[in-house]
Amino acid sequence: KQTMSYYSTIVTPLNIFILILLSSSPFFSNAISSDENEIDRRIPKRQLRNHHNGLSAAAYASIASIDTKFIRPAFLRGGAAKQYDFDLLVIGAGSGGIASARRAASYGAKVAVVEMGRLGGTCVNVGCVPKKVMFNAATIAEMLHDMHHYGFESGTVQFDWGYIQRSRDAYIARLNKIYDTNLSNSGVTKLIGRASLAKDADGNVEVIVSPSDNDSATNSPQRRYRAKHILIATGGAPTIPSGDSSIKKHSITSDDFFELQSLPKKVVVVGAGYIAVELAGILQALGSDTSLVLRKEKALRNFDEILSEALDVEMQRQGINIFRNTMGVSRIKYNKSNGLKKIILNNGKVIKDVDVVIMAAGRSPLVDSLGLQDVGIQQKDGGYIDVNEYSETSVDRVYAVGDVCGNVELTPMAIAAGRRLADRLFSANPDHAHAKVSYENVPTVVFSHPPIGTIGLTENEAIEKYGESVKVYSSKFSNMWYGPFQIEASEKPKTCMKLVCAGKNEQVVGLHVIGIAADELLQGFGVAMKMGATKADFDSTIAIHPTAAEELVTLFPWGLSSQETGAKVSPLNGNETPEPDQ
């Protein structure tokens, strides 16, 4: 042990070689066996399982103490190739899967990713990225509509849908190539095909890669792979509500929106969630006659009331036709002579002469072809994979992150969960031994028109959790952008903000904003809330003037809250947000 300690203090190729020889000798192994229990208490069993083929836990612990940026070299992983094809095999090359794969590879792990579509998953190809491009186009349209208020003469401005579609798709194609290059540069193997899970004769879970539907004609052989760890990151897909067959036949999904070759003259969007209101806002701003069909009274019902109510008012002001309490679509009739559709709603109302019907009524996990039940992976309601706080499924060494779990279905959440999983499994940094993400206080933005930013509890949720200790601060005003507009104050769009505080220290447990630039101002306030900021902390921050964001640090009454700071618990490494003082 003294010899081991001496050689581990100086990092040279010769010394590392000596350490390997020492660790593999029977004499050395016997000499340190009495210390295994002590080592076991310092290194989690999950990490100890990663050290095999002769290198003892004590030898690893000594080597890991060397400051080499905690990269676990290949020789420390042992002979993975003898038992496994890969240390980590990721199913799905979306945001979460790629993030986890590259992070694992950075630690020296042998990693592969299985994908049958374009790299980048939903976010890059049919989600966040192309949606934001279209949101930007719609925002420009709104500015052009308002430009006369700033002295610009309104001229003839033509919008070319085909141009922005080509430019957008070229941008996405570049991102696909960047993802491909990054995987190659990280040393991650790409396996093209459709993945499923099965057990071998010994009961071990294997990944079967079959030709995808697009490659079926090539007669590519089915391949089986064994991996020490398997990560499922297949994401989700739009859901078509059950009902009359005409609904699926004569409508498109939110994914299909990006395949439209022209701007529809008249469009119906079905759904009450963030995707539905985003698409409705984009299409209306770009010039479509847009209707929004809601099953119940209003959209975004699970958001704080100040947001859902303000958006409802603004959508009506913009001219979106809202059909409420419809209980959904009954059927769709197609007129072959003119290609138009008639939508019959379950409450009896009818929408005629529609070019396009977009179903945006939710999404479901992409798991049907994985064979989860064949290997014993448990699922929750809706088919989502059931995982614990460490992204572990009910089957040992099989994990899941992202939309397929149904926890927080956001791209940054999947990325964070994927990276933390790789940290825990493959990093030698002791700080990563129990690495995980927190699903609390996740900032969320809805790219509606105007945009919404929200984090934490709604007012009603806070009252249910903290009772009478809840205190709410709110404000409604017209953004300075509308200052020069020579119109009645009541006609100017409103920005609404709300702080939901709880406890004697008035900790901020909810923050909600709708209005211009709400998407950009939320991120910094999210950091503050993760650190347990109080109303006093907000008030102590000097306002940036003139901005909309300053309203959140000057909410009335300013400076009169209990002078207590919230920076008590580190927000790092998935720590829970501190609870308010009761």
C-alpha positions as CSV (number, residue, x, y, z in Angstrom):
1,K,0.0,0.0,0.0
2,Q,2.9,2.3,0.7
3,T,4.4,1.5,-2.7
4,M,1.0,2.2,-4.3
5,S,0.7,5.5,-2.6
6,Y,4.2,6.6,-3.6
7,Y,3.8,5.8,-7.3
8,S,0.4,7.5,-7.5
9,T,1.8,10.8,-6.5
10,I,3.7,11.3,-9.7
11,V,1.9,10.9,-13.1
12,T,4.2,9.4,-15.7
13,P,3.6,6.6,-18.2
14,L,6.1,4.5,-16.3
15,N,4.4,5.0,-13.0
16,I,0.9,4.3,-14.4
17,F,2.3,1.0,-15.8
18,I,3.8,0.1,-12.4
19,L,0.4,0.8,-10.8
20,I,-1.3,-1.6,-13.2
21,L,1.3,-4.3,-12.5
22,L,0.9,-3.8,-8.8
23,S,-2.9,-3.9,-8.9
24,S,-2.9,-7.1,-10.9
25,S,-0.5,-9.1,-8.6
26,P,-2.1,-11.6,-6.2
27,F,0.2,-10.4,-3.4
28,F,-1.0,-6.8,-3.8
29,S,-4.7,-7.8,-4.1
30,N,-4.4,-9.8,-0.9
31,A,-2.6,-7.1,0.9
32,I,-5.3,-4.5,0.4
33,S,-8.3,-6.8,0.7
34,S,-8.8,-5.7,4.3
35,D,-9.4,-2.1,3.1
36,E,-12.1,-3.0,0.6
37,N,-14.9,-2.2,3.0
38,E,-13.5,1.2,3.7
39,I,-13.1,1.9,0.0
40,D,-16.6,0.7,-0.6
41,R,-18.0,3.4,1.7
42,R,-16.3,6.1,-0.3
43,I,-17.1,4.9,-3.8
44,P,-20.7,4.0,-4.6
45,K,-21.3,0.4,-5.6
46,R,-22.6,1.7,-9.0
47,Q,-19.1,3.0,-9.7
48,L,-17.3,0.0,-8.2
49,R,-19.1,-2.2,-10.8
50,N,-17.3,-0.2,-13.5
51,H,-13.8,-1.4,-12.3
52,H,-13.1,-5.0,-13.4
53,N,-10.5,-7.3,-14.9
54,G,-7.9,-7.1,-12.2
55,L,-7.9,-3.5,-11.1
56,S,-9.1,-3.4,-7.5
57,A,-11.3,-0.7,-6.0
58,A,-8.4,0.4,-3.8
59,A,-6.1,0.8,-6.7
60,Y,-8.7,2.7,-8.6
61,A,-9.4,5.0,-5.7
62,S,-5.7,5.8,-5.4
63,I,-5.3,6.5,-9.1
64,A,-8.5,8.5,-9.2
65,S,-7.0,10.9,-6.6
66,I,-4.6,12.1,-9.2
67,D,-5.8,15.4,-10.7
68,T,-6.3,14.3,-14.3
69,K,-9.6,16.1,-14.7
70,F,-11.3,13.0,-13.6
71,I,-11.2,11.3,-17.0
72,R,-11.4,7.5,-16.6
73,P,-8.9,6.0,-19.1
74,A,-9.8,3.0,-21.2
75,F,-7.6,0.7,-19.2
76,L,-9.4,1.6,-16.0
77,R,-12.6,0.4,-17.6
78,G,-11.1,-3.0,-18.0
79,G,-11.9,-5.4,-20.9
80,A,-15.3,-4.1,-21.8
81,A,-14.8,-5.5,-25.3
82,K,-14.6,-9.1,-23.9
83,Q,-18.0,-9.0,-22.3
84,Y,-19.7,-6.1,-24.0
85,D,-19.8,-4.4,-27.4
86,F,-20.2,-1.0,-25.7
87,D,-20.0,0.6,-22.3
88,L,-23.0,2.7,-23.2
89,L,-25.5,2.1,-26.0
90,V,-28.0,4.9,-26.5
91,I,-31.3,4.4,-28.3
92,G,-32.3,7.7,-29.9
93,A,-30.1,10.4,-31.2
94,G,-32.1,13.3,-29.9
95,S,-31.0,16.1,-27.6
96,G,-30.9,13.9,-24.5
97,G,-29.4,10.9,-26.1
98,I,-26.6,12.7,-27.9
99,A,-25.8,14.8,-24.8
100,S,-25.4,11.6,-22.7
101,A,-23.4,9.8,-25.4
102,R,-20.9,12.5,-25.9
103,R,-20.5,13.1,-22.2
104,A,-19.9,9.4,-21.6
105,A,-17.4,9.3,-24.5
106,S,-15.5,12.2,-22.9
107,Y,-14.7,10.0,-19.9
108,G,-13.2,7.3,-22.2
109,A,-16.3,5.1,-22.4
110,K,-17.0,3.2,-25.6
111,V,-20.3,4.5,-26.8
112,A,-22.8,3.9,-29.6
113,V,-26.1,5.6,-30.6
114,V,-28.9,4.0,-32.5
115,E,-31.0,6.2,-34.7
116,M,-33.3,5.6,-37.7
117,G,-34.1,9.3,-38.5
118,R,-32.4,12.6,-38.7
119,L,-29.9,13.4,-35.9
120,G,-31.1,15.9,-33.3
121,G,-34.5,14.4,-32.6
122,T,-37.8,16.3,-32.2
123,C,-36.2,19.6,-31.1
124,V,-33.9,20.1,-34.0
125,N,-36.1,18.7,-36.8
126,V,-39.8,19.3,-35.9
127,G,-39.7,21.1,-32.6
128,C,-38.0,24.0,-30.8
129,V,-35.6,25.1,-33.6
130,P,-37.9,25.3,-36.7
131,K,-40.7,26.5,-34.4
132,K,-38.5,29.4,-33.2
133,V,-37.7,30.3,-36.8
134,M,-41.4,30.6,-37.6
135,F,-42.0,32.5,-34.4
136,N,-39.4,35.0,-35.5
137,A,-41.0,35.3,-38.9
138,A,-44.4,36.0,-37.2
139,T,-42.8,38.5,-34.9
140,I,-41.4,40.4,-37.9
141,A,-44.9,40.4,-39.5
142,E,-46.2,41.9,-36.3
143,M,-43.5,44.6,-36.4
144,L,-44.4,45.4,-40.0
145,H,-48.0,45.7,-39.0
146,D,-47.1,48.2,-36.3
147,M,-44.3,50.1,-38.1
148,H,-46.5,53.1,-39.0
149,H,-46.7,53.9,-35.3
150,Y,-43.0,54.7,-35.4
151,G,-43.2,56.9,-38.5
152,F,-42.4,54.3,-41.2
153,E,-44.7,54.4,-44.2
154,S,-46.5,51.2,-44.9
155,G,-45.7,49.8,-48.3
156,T,-46.3,46.7,-50.2
157,V,-44.6,43.9,-48.3
158,Q,-45.0,40.3,-49.6
159,F,-44.4,37.3,-47.4
160,D,-42.8,34.3,-49.2
161,W,-43.6,31.1,-47.3
162,G,-41.5,29.0,-49.6
163,Y,-38.4,31.2,-49.0
164,I,-38.5,31.0,-45.2
165,Q,-39.3,27.2,-45.5
166,R,-36.2,26.6,-47.7
167,S,-34.0,28.8,-45.5
168,R,-35.3,27.1,-42.4
169,D,-34.8,23.6,-43.7
170,A,-31.3,24.5,-44.9
171,Y,-30.5,25.7,-41.4
172,I,-31.8,22.4,-39.9
173,A,-29.7,20.4,-42.4
174,R,-26.6,22.3,-41.2
175,L,-27.5,21.4,-37.6
176,N,-27.9,17.7,-38.6
177,K,-24.4,17.8,-40.0
178,I,-23.0,19.5,-36.9
179,Y,-24.5,16.8,-34.7
180,D,-23.0,14.1,-37.0
181,T,-19.6,15.8,-36.9
182,N,-19.8,16.2,-33.1
183,L,-20.6,12.5,-32.6
184,S,-17.7,11.5,-34.8
185,N,-15.3,13.9,-33.1
186,S,-16.4,12.5,-29.7
187,G,-15.7,8.9,-30.9
188,V,-19.3,7.8,-30.7
189,T,-20.3,5.0,-33.0
190,K,-23.5,5.6,-35.1
191,L,-25.8,2.6,-35.7
192,I,-28.4,3.2,-38.3
193,G,-31.7,1.3,-37.8
194,R,-34.6,0.6,-35.5
195,A,-33.7,-0.5,-32.0
196,S,-35.6,-3.0,-29.8
197,L,-34.8,-4.8,-26.6
198,A,-34.6,-8.5,-25.9
199,K,-33.1,-10.9,-23.4
200,D,-30.4,-13.4,-24.3
201,A,-30.2,-17.0,-23.0
202,D,-28.7,-15.8,-19.8
203,G,-31.3,-13.2,-19.2
204,N,-29.2,-10.2,-20.1
205,V,-30.8,-7.3,-21.9
206,E,-29.5,-6.8,-25.5
207,V,-30.2,-4.2,-28.1
208,I,-31.4,-5.5,-31.5
209,V,-30.8,-3.1,-34.4
210,S,-33.0,-3.9,-37.4
211,P,-33.2,-2.1,-40.7
212,S,-35.4,1.0,-40.5
213,D,-38.5,1.3,-42.7
214,N,-36.4,3.4,-45.1
215,D,-33.7,0.8,-45.3
216,S,-35.9,-2.3,-45.5
217,A,-35.2,-2.7,-49.2
218,T,-31.4,-3.0,-48.6
219,N,-31.9,-6.3,-46.8
220,S,-29.5,-5.2,-44.1
221,P,-28.9,-7.9,-41.5
222,Q,-30.4,-7.7,-38.0
223,R,-27.6,-7.0,-35.5
224,R,-27.5,-7.7,-31.8
225,Y,-25.4,-5.7,-29.3
226,R,-24.5,-6.1,-25.6
227,A,-23.8,-3.0,-23.6
228,K,-22.9,-2.6,-20.0
229,H,-25.4,0.3,-19.8
230,I,-28.4,1.0,-22.1
231,L,-30.1,4.4,-22.3
232,I,-33.5,4.9,-23.8
233,A,-34.0,8.4,-25.2
234,T,-36.5,7.9,-28.0
235,G,-38.6,11.0,-27.3
236,G,-42.2,11.4,-28.3
237,A,-44.6,11.9,-31.2
238,P,-47.8,13.8,-31.8
239,T,-51.0,12.1,-30.7
240,I,-54.1,11.9,-32.9
241,P,-57.3,11.8,-30.7
242,S,-59.3,8.7,-31.0
243,G,-62.6,8.9,-32.9
244,D,-63.9,8.9,-36.4
245,S,-61.3,7.7,-39.0
246,S,-61.8,10.9,-41.0
247,I,-59.9,12.9,-38.3
248,K,-56.7,11.1,-39.0
249,K,-57.3,11.0,-42.7
250,H,-58.0,14.7,-43.3
251,S,-55.7,16.4,-40.7
252,I,-52.0,16.8,-40.1
253,T,-50.0,16.8,-36.9
254,S,-47.9,19.5,-35.4
255,D,-44.8,17.7,-36.9
256,D,-46.4,17.9,-40.3
257,F,-46.8,21.6,-40.0
258,F,-43.2,22.0,-41.0
259,E,-43.9,20.1,-44.3
260,L,-46.6,22.6,-45.5
261,Q,-45.6,23.9,-48.9
262,S,-47.7,27.1,-48.6
263,L,-49.4,29.3,-46.1
264,P,-52.9,28.1,-45.7
265,K,-55.7,30.6,-46.2
266,K,-57.9,29.2,-43.5
267,V,-56.6,26.8,-40.8
268,V,-58.0,25.1,-37.7
269,V,-55.7,24.2,-34.8
270,V,-57.0,21.7,-32.4
271,G,-55.6,21.7,-28.9
272,A,-55.2,23.7,-25.7
273,G,-51.5,23.2,-24.9
274,Y,-48.4,25.2,-25.7
275,I,-47.9,23.7,-29.1
276,A,-51.5,24.6,-30.2
277,V,-51.3,28.2,-29.1
278,E,-47.8,28.6,-30.6
279,L,-48.9,27.4,-34.0
280,A,-52.1,29.4,-33.9
281,G,-50.2,32.6,-33.1
282,I,-47.7,32.0,-35.8
283,L,-50.3,31.3,-38.5
284,Q,-52.5,34.2,-37.5
285,A,-49.6,36.7,-37.6
286,L,-48.4,35.5,-41.0
287,G,-51.9,36.0,-42.5
288,S,-53.9,32.8,-42.1
289,D,-57.6,33.0,-41.0
290,T,-57.0,31.0,-37.9
291,S,-59.4,29.1,-35.5
292,L,-58.4,27.4,-32.3
293,V,-60.6,24.5,-31.1
294,L,-60.6,23.9,-27.3
295,R,-62.1,20.9,-25.6
296,K,-62.9,23.1,-22.5
297,E,-63.1,26.8,-21.8
298,K,-59.6,28.1,-22.4
299,A,-56.1,27.2,-23.4
300,L,-53.1,26.6,-21.0
301,R,-55.5,25.6,-18.2
302,N,-52.6,24.2,-16.1
303,F,-50.7,27.5,-16.2
304,D,-51.2,30.3,-13.7
305,E,-54.5,32.2,-14.3
306,I,-52.8,35.5,-15.0
307,L,-51.1,33.8,-18.0
308,S,-54.0,31.8,-19.4
309,E,-56.4,34.7,-19.1
310,A,-54.1,37.3,-20.6
311,L,-53.2,35.1,-23.5
312,D,-56.9,34.4,-24.1
313,V,-57.6,38.1,-24.3
314,E,-54.7,38.8,-26.6
315,M,-55.5,35.9,-29.0
316,Q,-59.0,37.3,-29.4
317,R,-57.6,40.8,-30.0
318,Q,-55.3,39.4,-32.7
319,G,-58.4,37.9,-34.5
320,I,-58.0,34.2,-33.7
321,N,-61.4,32.5,-33.6
322,I,-61.7,30.5,-30.4
323,F,-64.2,27.6,-30.2
324,R,-64.7,26.8,-26.5
325,N,-66.2,23.8,-24.7
326,T,-66.3,21.7,-27.9
327,M,-65.2,18.4,-26.4
328,G,-63.1,18.0,-29.5
329,V,-63.6,17.1,-33.2
330,S,-66.4,14.7,-34.1
331,R,-65.4,14.2,-37.8
332,I,-64.0,16.0,-40.8
333,K,-65.7,16.1,-44.2
334,Y,-63.6,16.5,-47.3
335,N,-64.8,18.2,-50.5
336,K,-63.1,16.6,-53.4
337,S,-64.1,19.3,-55.9
338,N,-62.3,22.2,-54.1
339,G,-60.1,20.3,-51.6
340,L,-61.6,22.1,-48.6
341,K,-62.7,20.6,-45.4
342,K,-65.7,21.0,-43.0
343,I,-65.0,20.3,-39.3
344,I,-67.9,19.1,-37.2
345,L,-67.3,19.6,-33.5
346,N,-68.7,17.4,-30.7
347,N,-70.8,20.3,-29.5
348,G,-72.5,20.6,-32.9
349,K,-70.7,23.6,-34.2
350,V,-69.3,23.6,-37.7
351,I,-66.2,25.3,-39.3
352,K,-66.4,25.4,-43.1
353,D,-64.1,25.9,-46.0
354,V,-60.9,25.0,-44.2
355,D,-57.6,24.4,-46.0
356,V,-55.7,22.7,-43.2
357,V,-56.6,21.1,-39.9
358,I,-53.7,20.7,-37.5
359,M,-54.1,18.3,-34.6
360,A,-52.0,19.5,-31.6
361,A,-53.8,17.8,-28.8
362,G,-50.7,16.2,-27.1
363,R,-47.8,13.9,-27.5
364,S,-47.1,10.3,-26.5
365,P,-43.8,8.4,-25.8
366,L,-42.1,6.6,-28.7
367,V,-41.9,3.2,-27.1
368,D,-44.2,0.8,-29.0
369,S,-41.5,-0.9,-31.0
370,L,-38.9,-1.2,-28.2
371,G,-40.3,-4.4,-26.6
372,L,-40.2,-2.9,-23.1
373,Q,-42.6,-5.6,-21.7
374,D,-40.4,-8.3,-23.1
375,V,-37.5,-7.3,-20.8
376,G,-39.6,-6.2,-17.8
377,I,-39.4,-2.4,-18.0
378,Q,-42.3,-0.9,-16.1
379,Q,-44.4,1.9,-17.6
380,K,-46.7,4.6,-16.2
381,D,-50.0,5.9,-17.4
382,G,-49.8,7.0,-21.0
383,G,-47.0,4.5,-21.8
384,Y,-44.2,6.6,-20.3
385,I,-41.2,4.7,-18.9
386,D,-41.2,4.7,-15.1
387,V,-37.8,5.9,-13.8
388,N,-36.4,7.0,-10.4
389,E,-34.6,10.2,-9.6
390,Y,-31.4,8.7,-11.1
391,S,-33.1,7.9,-14.5
392,E,-33.0,4.2,-13.7
393,T,-35.8,2.0,-15.0
394,S,-37.1,-1.2,-13.3
395,V,-34.4,-3.2,-15.1
396,D,-30.8,-3.0,-13.9
397,R,-28.4,-1.1,-16.2
398,V,-31.3,0.2,-18.4
399,Y,-32.0,3.9,-18.1
400,A,-34.3,6.5,-19.7
401,V,-34.3,10.3,-20.1
402,G,-36.3,12.9,-21.8
403,D,-39.8,13.0,-23.2
404,V,-40.0,9.2,-23.0
405,C,-40.3,9.5,-19.2
406,G,-43.0,12.1,-19.2
407,N,-41.6,14.1,-16.3
408,V,-40.6,17.5,-17.7
409,E,-40.9,17.3,-21.5
410,L,-38.3,19.9,-22.4
411,T,-35.2,19.7,-24.4
412,P,-32.8,21.3,-21.8
413,M,-34.3,18.9,-19.2
414,A,-33.4,15.9,-21.4
415,I,-29.9,17.2,-22.0
416,A,-29.3,17.8,-18.3
417,A,-30.6,14.4,-17.3
418,G,-28.5,12.7,-20.0
419,R,-25.3,14.4,-19.0
420,R,-25.8,13.7,-15.3
421,L,-26.4,10.1,-16.0
422,A,-23.2,9.8,-17.9
423,D,-21.4,11.7,-15.1
424,R,-22.6,9.2,-12.5
425,L,-21.8,6.1,-14.6
426,F,-18.5,7.0,-16.1
427,S,-16.9,10.0,-14.3
428,A,-14.2,9.4,-11.7
429,N,-14.9,12.7,-10.0
430,P,-16.3,11.9,-6.5
431,D,-18.7,14.8,-6.8
432,H,-20.5,12.8,-9.5
433,A,-21.0,9.7,-7.5
434,H,-24.7,10.5,-6.9
435,A,-25.2,13.0,-9.8
436,K,-28.8,13.6,-10.8
437,V,-31.0,16.4,-12.0
438,S,-33.7,18.3,-10.2
439,Y,-37.2,18.5,-11.8
440,E,-38.1,21.3,-9.5
441,N,-38.3,25.0,-10.6
442,V,-37.7,24.3,-14.3
443,P,-38.1,27.5,-16.3
444,T,-40.5,27.1,-19.2
445,V,-41.3,29.4,-22.2
446,V,-44.3,29.3,-24.5
447,F,-43.6,31.0,-27.8
448,S,-47.1,32.3,-28.1
449,H,-47.9,35.8,-29.3
450,P,-47.0,37.4,-26.9
451,P,-44.6,34.9,-25.4
452,I,-45.0,33.4,-21.9
453,G,-42.3,32.7,-19.3
454,T,-43.1,30.7,-16.2
455,I,-41.3,28.9,-13.4
456,G,-42.4,27.3,-10.1
457,L,-45.8,27.0,-8.6
458,T,-49.0,28.7,-9.8
459,E,-50.9,30.7,-7.2
460,N,-53.4,27.9,-6.6
461,E,-50.7,25.3,-6.3
462,A,-48.8,27.4,-3.8
463,I,-51.9,28.0,-1.7
464,E,-52.6,24.2,-1.7
465,K,-49.1,23.5,-0.6
466,Y,-48.3,26.4,1.8
467,G,-51.7,27.7,2.9
468,E,-52.1,31.1,4.4
469,S,-48.4,31.9,4.2
470,V,-48.7,32.6,0.5
471,K,-48.4,36.2,-0.6
472,V,-48.9,37.4,-4.2
473,Y,-47.4,40.4,-6.0
474,S,-48.6,41.2,-9.5
475,S,-48.6,43.9,-12.1
476,K,-50.3,44.6,-15.4
477,F,-49.1,47.4,-17.8
478,S,-48.5,48.3,-21.4
479,N,-44.9,47.7,-22.6
480,M,-43.0,50.8,-23.5
481,W,-43.0,49.5,-27.1
482,Y,-46.6,50.6,-27.3
483,G,-45.9,54.1,-25.9
484,P,-46.0,56.0,-29.2
485,F,-49.1,54.2,-30.4
486,Q,-51.9,56.7,-30.9
487,I,-54.6,54.4,-29.7
488,E,-56.7,54.0,-26.6
489,A,-54.8,52.6,-23.6
490,S,-57.3,49.8,-23.3
491,E,-56.5,48.7,-26.8
492,K,-52.7,48.3,-26.1
493,P,-51.6,44.7,-25.4
494,K,-50.8,44.2,-21.8
495,T,-47.7,42.7,-20.1
496,C,-48.7,40.8,-16.9
497,M,-46.3,39.7,-14.1
498,K,-46.8,37.8,-10.9
499,L,-44.6,36.8,-8.0
500,V,-45.9,34.0,-5.8
501,C,-44.2,34.1,-2.4
502,A,-44.5,31.8,0.7
503,G,-43.4,31.6,4.3
504,K,-42.3,34.2,6.7
505,N,-39.3,34.9,4.6
506,E,-41.5,35.4,1.5
507,Q,-39.5,33.0,-0.6
508,V,-40.4,33.3,-4.3
509,V,-42.0,29.9,-5.2
510,G,-43.6,31.0,-8.5
511,L,-42.8,33.6,-11.2
512,H,-45.1,34.2,-14.2
513,V,-44.8,36.6,-17.1
514,I,-46.6,37.2,-20.4
515,G,-45.5,40.0,-22.7
516,I,-42.8,41.2,-25.1
517,A,-39.4,39.5,-24.3
518,A,-40.8,37.3,-21.6
519,D,-38.9,34.5,-23.2
520,E,-35.5,36.3,-22.8
521,L,-36.0,37.7,-19.3
522,L,-36.9,34.5,-17.5
523,Q,-33.6,32.7,-17.6
524,G,-31.8,34.9,-15.0
525,F,-34.8,34.9,-12.7
526,G,-34.8,31.1,-12.9
527,V,-31.3,31.1,-11.4
528,A,-32.4,33.2,-8.6
529,M,-35.4,31.0,-7.8
530,K,-33.2,27.8,-7.9
531,M,-31.1,29.5,-5.2
532,G,-34.2,30.2,-3.0
533,A,-34.5,33.9,-3.6
534,T,-36.9,35.9,-1.5
535,K,-39.0,39.0,-2.3
536,A,-36.3,40.9,-0.4
537,D,-33.6,39.5,-2.7
538,F,-35.6,40.7,-5.7
539,D,-36.2,44.2,-4.1
540,S,-32.5,44.5,-3.3
541,T,-31.6,44.2,-7.0
542,I,-31.4,47.5,-8.7
543,A,-33.7,47.8,-11.6
544,I,-32.5,48.2,-15.2
545,H,-34.4,51.1,-16.7
546,P,-36.3,51.3,-18.9
547,T,-37.1,47.6,-19.4
548,A,-40.1,45.4,-18.7
549,A,-38.0,43.1,-16.5
550,E,-37.4,45.9,-14.0
551,E,-41.1,45.4,-12.9
552,L,-40.2,42.2,-11.2
553,V,-37.7,43.8,-8.9
554,T,-39.9,46.8,-8.2
555,L,-43.3,45.2,-7.5
556,F,-45.4,47.2,-5.0
557,P,-44.8,47.4,-2.2
558,W,-41.1,47.6,-2.7
559,G,-38.5,47.1,0.0
560,L,-41.0,46.4,2.8
561,S,-40.7,42.5,2.9
562,S,-38.9,40.7,5.7
563,Q,-35.2,41.3,5.1
564,E,-34.2,37.7,4.7
565,T,-32.1,36.3,1.9
566,G,-32.8,32.9,0.3
567,A,-29.2,31.9,-0.6
568,K,-29.1,29.1,1.9
569,V,-28.7,25.9,0.0
570,S,-26.6,25.2,-3.1
571,P,-28.7,24.7,-6.2
572,L,-26.0,22.5,-7.8
573,N,-26.1,18.8,-8.6
574,G,-29.9,18.4,-8.3
575,N,-30.2,19.7,-4.7
576,E,-33.8,20.4,-3.8
577,T,-34.9,24.0,-3.6
578,P,-35.1,25.0,0.1
579,E,-38.6,25.2,1.6
580,P,-40.0,28.5,2.9
581,D,-39.6,29.1,6.7
582,Q,-42.9,28.4,8.4
